[in-house]
Amino acid sequence: MSSSEETGQAPTIKIIVASHNPVKIAAALEGFQRMFPDKAATYKASGVSVPSGVPDQPLSDEETLQGALNRVHNAREVDPDADFYVGLEGGIHPDGEDLQSFAWIVVMGKDRRMGRARTATYYLAKETSKLIHEGMELGHADDLIFGRTNSKQHSGSVGILTDDVVTRTSYYVQAVILALVPFKNTNLTF
């Protein structure tokens, strides 16, 4: 019997996010709360810093997914007692000279069941694409172009470009929810 069961309190579901980025932690927590609005449980999300095993700016769909997968596995190594692990990896994919921006979200349960989802995709401005082609990471390019500081810990590119009509958190939340589909539908094989 867990200590929360002994005291009659709701069980706490421990979620480890493979990042200290507050936007990613908030998105993971909101995704779980919306997908599983169980009043008999509370969710606690915290971040750990782990390597992605891919460049700071992943430059393909495959590389971005691999980064999210690596983050989930590395987070599990750091804290093997959590209920869930969440890896969020933003990436860029070339379309000729243009660049698409998106993120992969991977969720792994303590039983190693896994869910994956990708955010919506949008195209970056030519000015941003130019800096990325020159080797700059998207967040740094946004900071330079838009006169921001550490924008990836706040609005991110999607928030800047939409004037926060789509916040970086809301952008990730939907994909977190979709990555939780296998955990909502445990009678199916994914």
Contacts in CASP RR format, 6 or more apart in sequence:
PFRMAT RR
TARGET T0000
AUTHOR 0000-0000-0000
METHOD contacts of the structure
MODEL  1
MSSSEETGQAPTIKIIVASHNPVKIAAALEGFQRMFPDKAATYKASGVSV
PSGVPDQPLSDEETLQGALNRVHNAREVDPDADFYVGLEGGIHPDGEDLQ
SFAWIVVMGKDRRMGRARTATYYLAKETSKLIHEGMELGHADDLIFGRTN
SKQHSGSVGILTDDVVTRTSYYVQAVILALVPFKNTNLTF
2 11 0 8 1.000
4 10 0 8 1.000
4 11 0 8 1.000
4 12 0 8 1.000
5 11 0 8 1.000
10 39 0 8 1.000
10 40 0 8 1.000
10 41 0 8 1.000
10 42 0 8 1.000
11 40 0 8 1.000
11 41 0 8 1.000
11 42 0 8 1.000
12 41 0 8 1.000
12 42 0 8 1.000
12 43 0 8 1.000
12 44 0 8 1.000
13 32 0 8 1.000
13 36 0 8 1.000
13 41 0 8 1.000
13 42 0 8 1.000
13 43 0 8 1.000
13 44 0 8 1.000
13 83 0 8 1.000
13 84 0 8 1.000
14 44 0 8 1.000
14 46 0 8 1.000
14 81 0 8 1.000
14 82 0 8 1.000
14 83 0 8 1.000
14 84 0 8 1.000
15 28 0 8 1.000
15 29 0 8 1.000
15 32 0 8 1.000
15 43 0 8 1.000
15 44 0 8 1.000
15 45 0 8 1.000
15 46 0 8 1.000
15 82 0 8 1.000
15 83 0 8 1.000
15 84 0 8 1.000
15 85 0 8 1.000
15 86 0 8 1.000
16 45 0 8 1.000
16 46 0 8 1.000
16 47 0 8 1.000
16 48 0 8 1.000
16 75 0 8 1.000
16 76 0 8 1.000
16 78 0 8 1.000
16 79 0 8 1.000
16 82 0 8 1.000
16 84 0 8 1.000
16 85 0 8 1.000
16 86 0 8 1.000
17 24 0 8 1.000
17 25 0 8 1.000
17 28 0 8 1.000
17 45 0 8 1.000
17 46 0 8 1.000
17 47 0 8 1.000
17 48 0 8 1.000
17 75 0 8 1.000
17 85 0 8 1.000
17 86 0 8 1.000
17 87 0 8 1.000
17 88 0 8 1.000
18 47 0 8 1.000
18 48 0 8 1.000
18 50 0 8 1.000
18 71 0 8 1.000
18 72 0 8 1.000
18 74 0 8 1.000
18 75 0 8 1.000
18 85 0 8 1.000
18 86 0 8 1.000
18 87 0 8 1.000
18 88 0 8 1.000
19 25 0 8 1.000
19 47 0 8 1.000
19 48 0 8 1.000
19 49 0 8 1.000
19 71 0 8 1.000
19 87 0 8 1.000
19 88 0 8 1.000
20 47 0 8 1.000
20 48 0 8 1.000
20 49 0 8 1.000
21 88 0 8 1.000
21 152 0 8 1.000
21 153 0 8 1.000
22 153 0 8 1.000
23 152 0 8 1.000
23 153 0 8 1.000
23 154 0 8 1.000
23 156 0 8 1.000
23 168 0 8 1.000
23 169 0 8 1.000
23 172 0 8 1.000
24 86 0 8 1.000
24 87 0 8 1.000
24 88 0 8 1.000
24 172 0 8 1.000
25 45 0 8 1.000
25 46 0 8 1.000
25 47 0 8 1.000
26 45 0 8 1.000
26 169 0 8 1.000
27 88 0 8 1.000
27 168 0 8 1.000
27 169 0 8 1.000
27 170 0 8 1.000
27 171 0 8 1.000
27 172 0 8 1.000
27 173 0 8 1.000
27 176 0 8 1.000
28 45 0 8 1.000
28 86 0 8 1.000
28 88 0 8 1.000
28 172 0 8 1.000
28 176 0 8 1.000
29 43 0 8 1.000
29 45 0 8 1.000
30 169 0 8 1.000
30 173 0 8 1.000
30 176 0 8 1.000
31 173 0 8 1.000
31 176 0 8 1.000
31 177 0 8 1.000
31 180 0 8 1.000
32 43 0 8 1.000
32 45 0 8 1.000
32 84 0 8 1.000
32 176 0 8 1.000
32 180 0 8 1.000
33 43 0 8 1.000
34 173 0 8 1.000
34 177 0 8 1.000
35 176 0 8 1.000
35 177 0 8 1.000
35 180 0 8 1.000
35 183 0 8 1.000
35 184 0 8 1.000
36 43 0 8 1.000
36 180 0 8 1.000
36 183 0 8 1.000
36 184 0 8 1.000
45 86 0 8 1.000
48 75 0 8 1.000
48 78 0 8 1.000
48 79 0 8 1.000
50 71 0 8 1.000
50 74 0 8 1.000
50 75 0 8 1.000
50 77 0 8 1.000
50 78 0 8 1.000
51 70 0 8 1.000
51 71 0 8 1.000
51 74 0 8 1.000
52 58 0 8 1.000
52 67 0 8 1.000
52 68 0 8 1.000
52 70 0 8 1.000
52 71 0 8 1.000
52 89 0 8 1.000
53 66 0 8 1.000
53 67 0 8 1.000
53 70 0 8 1.000
54 63 0 8 1.000
54 64 0 8 1.000
54 66 0 8 1.000
54 67 0 8 1.000
54 70 0 8 1.000
54 89 0 8 1.000
55 63 0 8 1.000
56 137 0 8 1.000
57 91 0 8 1.000
57 92 0 8 1.000
57 132 0 8 1.000
57 135 0 8 1.000
57 136 0 8 1.000
57 137 0 8 1.000
57 138 0 8 1.000
58 64 0 8 1.000
58 66 0 8 1.000
58 67 0 8 1.000
58 89 0 8 1.000
58 90 0 8 1.000
58 91 0 8 1.000
58 92 0 8 1.000
59 91 0 8 1.000
59 92 0 8 1.000
59 93 0 8 1.000
59 94 0 8 1.000
60 93 0 8 1.000
60 94 0 8 1.000
61 93 0 8 1.000
61 102 0 8 1.000
61 118 0 8 1.000
63 91 0 8 1.000
64 89 0 8 1.000
64 90 0 8 1.000
64 91 0 8 1.000
64 92 0 8 1.000
64 93 0 8 1.000
64 102 0 8 1.000
64 103 0 8 1.000
64 104 0 8 1.000
65 89 0 8 1.000
65 104 0 8 1.000
65 106 0 8 1.000
65 116 0 8 1.000
65 118 0 8 1.000
67 89 0 8 1.000
67 104 0 8 1.000
68 87 0 8 1.000
68 88 0 8 1.000
68 89 0 8 1.000
68 103 0 8 1.000
68 104 0 8 1.000
68 105 0 8 1.000
68 106 0 8 1.000
68 116 0 8 1.000
69 106 0 8 1.000
71 87 0 8 1.000
71 88 0 8 1.000
71 89 0 8 1.000
71 106 0 8 1.000
72 85 0 8 1.000
72 86 0 8 1.000
72 87 0 8 1.000
72 106 0 8 1.000
72 107 0 8 1.000
72 108 0 8 1.000
72 114 0 8 1.000
73 108 0 8 1.000
75 82 0 8 1.000
75 85 0 8 1.000
75 86 0 8 1.000
75 87 0 8 1.000
76 82 0 8 1.000
76 85 0 8 1.000
76 108 0 8 1.000
81 110 0 8 1.000
82 110 0 8 1.000
83 109 0 8 1.000
83 110 0 8 1.000
84 107 0 8 1.000
84 108 0 8 1.000
84 109 0 8 1.000
84 110 0 8 1.000
84 183 0 8 1.000
85 107 0 8 1.000
85 108 0 8 1.000
85 109 0 8 1.000
86 105 0 8 1.000
86 106 0 8 1.000
86 107 0 8 1.000
86 176 0 8 1.000
86 179 0 8 1.000
87 105 0 8 1.000
87 106 0 8 1.000
87 107 0 8 1.000
88 103 0 8 1.000
88 104 0 8 1.000
88 105 0 8 1.000
88 172 0 8 1.000
88 176 0 8 1.000
89 103 0 8 1.000
89 104 0 8 1.000
90 101 0 8 1.000
90 102 0 8 1.000
90 103 0 8 1.000
90 104 0 8 1.000
90 138 0 8 1.000
91 101 0 8 1.000
91 102 0 8 1.000
91 103 0 8 1.000
91 104 0 8 1.000
91 138 0 8 1.000
92 99 0 8 1.000
92 100 0 8 1.000
92 101 0 8 1.000
92 124 0 8 1.000
92 132 0 8 1.000
92 138 0 8 1.000
93 99 0 8 1.000
93 100 0 8 1.000
93 102 0 8 1.000
93 121 0 8 1.000
94 100 0 8 1.000
95 123 0 8 1.000
97 129 0 8 1.000
97 133 0 8 1.000
98 123 0 8 1.000
98 124 0 8 1.000
98 126 0 8 1.000
98 129 0 8 1.000
99 123 0 8 1.000
99 124 0 8 1.000
99 128 0 8 1.000
99 129 0 8 1.000
99 132 0 8 1.000
99 133 0 8 1.000
100 121 0 8 1.000
100 122 0 8 1.000
100 123 0 8 1.000
100 124 0 8 1.000
101 121 0 8 1.000
101 122 0 8 1.000
101 123 0 8 1.000
101 124 0 8 1.000
101 138 0 8 1.000
101 157 0 8 1.000
101 158 0 8 1.000
102 118 0 8 1.000
102 119 0 8 1.000
102 120 0 8 1.000
102 121 0 8 1.000
102 122 0 8 1.000
103 118 0 8 1.000
103 119 0 8 1.000
103 171 0 8 1.000
103 172 0 8 1.000
103 175 0 8 1.000
104 116 0 8 1.000
104 117 0 8 1.000
104 118 0 8 1.000
104 119 0 8 1.000
104 175 0 8 1.000
105 116 0 8 1.000
105 117 0 8 1.000
105 118 0 8 1.000
105 119 0 8 1.000
105 172 0 8 1.000
105 175 0 8 1.000
105 176 0 8 1.000
105 178 0 8 1.000
105 179 0 8 1.000
106 114 0 8 1.000
106 115 0 8 1.000
106 116 0 8 1.000
106 179 0 8 1.000
107 114 0 8 1.000
107 115 0 8 1.000
107 116 0 8 1.000
107 176 0 8 1.000
107 179 0 8 1.000
107 180 0 8 1.000
107 183 0 8 1.000
108 114 0 8 1.000
108 115 0 8 1.000
109 183 0 8 1.000
113 182 0 8 1.000
113 183 0 8 1.000
113 186 0 8 1.000
114 182 0 8 1.000
114 190 0 8 1.000
115 179 0 8 1.000
115 180 0 8 1.000
115 181 0 8 1.000
115 182 0 8 1.000
115 183 0 8 1.000
115 190 0 8 1.000
116 179 0 8 1.000
117 175 0 8 1.000
117 176 0 8 1.000
117 177 0 8 1.000
117 178 0 8 1.000
117 179 0 8 1.000
117 181 0 8 1.000
118 175 0 8 1.000
119 171 0 8 1.000
119 172 0 8 1.000
119 174 0 8 1.000
119 175 0 8 1.000
120 171 0 8 1.000
120 174 0 8 1.000
122 158 0 8 1.000
122 161 0 8 1.000
124 132 0 8 1.000
124 138 0 8 1.000
124 157 0 8 1.000
125 145 0 8 1.000
125 161 0 8 1.000
127 145 0 8 1.000
128 138 0 8 1.000
128 141 0 8 1.000
128 142 0 8 1.000
128 145 0 8 1.000
128 157 0 8 1.000
131 140 0 8 1.000
131 141 0 8 1.000
131 144 0 8 1.000
131 145 0 8 1.000
132 138 0 8 1.000
132 141 0 8 1.000
136 144 0 8 1.000
138 152 0 8 1.000
138 157 0 8 1.000
139 151 0 8 1.000
139 152 0 8 1.000
139 156 0 8 1.000
139 157 0 8 1.000
142 148 0 8 1.000
142 151 0 8 1.000
142 152 0 8 1.000
142 156 0 8 1.000
142 157 0 8 1.000
142 160 0 8 1.000
143 149 0 8 1.000
143 150 0 8 1.000
143 151 0 8 1.000
146 160 0 8 1.000
148 154 0 8 1.000
148 155 0 8 1.000
148 160 0 8 1.000
151 157 0 8 1.000
151 160 0 8 1.000
152 168 0 8 1.000
154 168 0 8 1.000
155 164 0 8 1.000
155 167 0 8 1.000
155 168 0 8 1.000
156 168 0 8 1.000
158 166 0 8 1.000
158 167 0 8 1.000
158 168 0 8 1.000
158 171 0 8 1.000
159 165 0 8 1.000
159 166 0 8 1.000
159 167 0 8 1.000
159 168 0 8 1.000
159 171 0 8 1.000
181 190 0 8 1.000
182 188 0 8 1.000
182 190 0 8 1.000
END
